[in-house]
Amino acid sequence: MREKKKLQKPIVSEKVKNKRRDSRRSFLKKAAYAAPALVTLGQLARPSGAYADGSTGPSGPPTDGWTV
């Protein structure tokens, strides 16, 4: 019978491993700093319903009969 050859992993130098790790780290740093800014910009682009109509809010307390 023929023996199956073992698949060998390609030899990756330490320099390449470090470069990949640094590249991942750099990407994660950029993503972590950019995410809050993107969320903020998204909220500015889609204002909530209370502010969307351009009104400044209620002119006084509600007049539904309740007293505090």
Order of alpha helices (4+ residues) and beta strands (2+ residues): alpha-alpha
